[in-house]
């Protein structure tokens, strides 16, 4: 089971250029919608290491990952 439920993931969709690197890194957590913008999928998603790799892969650093329980920012 993935860790997506344990983290809060925010994407600045206005800034998203839709390159899809986050989808490549964590395909069970992210997808591109009809506007070719990244969205977070419902469900267990990927393990945290893949979610963080996806956030780090974003060329614009617009994916913010926080711990759901503590609110601590995990990335960036």
TAUR-V32682 format. One record per residue. RES is the residue in one small letter. NEAR is the number of other ideal C-beta (glycine too) atoms within 12 Angstrom. D_LAST is the distance of its C-alpha to the last C-alpha in whole Angstrom. Layout:
# TAUR-V32682
res = <RES:RES>
near = <NEAR:NEAR>
d_last = <D_LAST:D_LAST>
This chain:
# TAUR-V32682
res = <x:x:x:x:x:x:x:x:x:x:x:x:x:x:x:x:x:x:x:x:x:x:x:x:x:x:x:x:x:x:x:x:x:x:x:x:x:x:x:x:x:x:x:x:x:x:x:x:x:x:x:x:x:x:x:x:x:x:x:x:x:x:x:x:x:x:x:x:x:x:x:x:x:x:x:x>
near = <12:25:26:28:23:23:35:24:38:24:32:18:19:11:18:28:21:24:22:23:25:41:31:20:26:37:23:25:37:38:26:23:17:8:13:15:25:38:23:33:25:14:17:19:29:33:21:27:20:28:40:29:25:40:37:23:24:34:17:23:21:28:40:27:38:22:20:18:12:11:12:14:18:26:26:16>
d_last = <24:20:18:16:19:17:13:13:11:11:12:13:16:18:16:16:18:19:19:18:16:14:18:19:16:17:20:21:18:17:20:21:23:27:25:23:20:17:18:17:20:22:23:22:20:18:17:14:14:14:12:9:11:11:8:8:11:11:12:11:7:9:8:6:7:9:12:15:18:16:13:11:7:6:3:0>
